[in-house]
Amino acid sequence: MIKLNIHEAKTHLSRYLSRLAKGETILLCKRNTPIAEIRPLPAALVKPRPLGLGKGKVRIHPSFFEPLPDDLLDLFEGKGR
């Protein structure tokens, strides 16, 4: 774990980015009192997620595609009440 005071972090943060990318954590301090941690993000997915994983698990009722009633449309457009 890397321990940095705020001034040092503002001045030299770019020096520590490579160590952060390798998995180390930065403990950010104010007058040597810890106030926050900076951690690396998990690695991005290398391959795209496949399509169709939920096929057959969700059923949409045909009425979903019917037009909304006029009174409900008026509410969306701010004409109601």
Helices and strands as residue ranges (DSSP letters): E 2-5, H 6-21, E 26-30, E 33-38, G 62-65, H 70-76
